[in-house]
Amino acid sequence: MRLTIKLNDKLAKALEEKAKKKNKKIEEIIVEVLEKDLKQVGKQELPPNAAFLAGLLKDSGVSEEDYKKYLEKKYL
């Protein structure tokens, strides 16, 4: 599919520089960015102040279900 888009000068320049730095075509950079963004659609994003906590319980021996029960007991 062929698509034409208009970019402001600052964005176009940044895109050109990124493509040149990665030795790729501008089209390839745009596709990478869009694919990455579209994969995130539907995923719940954590607030920045909580994002660093993601994955802390991994390999801790505590299951997600146990943690949910703990939170329910404590806060409900």
Contacts in CASP RR format, 6 or more apart in sequence:
PFRMAT RR
TARGET T0000
AUTHOR 0000-0000-0000
METHOD contacts of the structure
MODEL  1
MRLTIKLNDKLAKALEEKAKKKNKKIEEIIVEVLEKDLKQVGKQELPPNA
AFLAGLLKDSGVSEEDYKKYLEKKYL
7 15 0 8 1.000
15 26 0 8 1.000
15 29 0 8 1.000
15 30 0 8 1.000
16 26 0 8 1.000
18 29 0 8 1.000
19 25 0 8 1.000
19 26 0 8 1.000
19 28 0 8 1.000
19 29 0 8 1.000
22 29 0 8 1.000
46 53 0 8 1.000
46 54 0 8 1.000
57 64 0 8 1.000
57 67 0 8 1.000
END
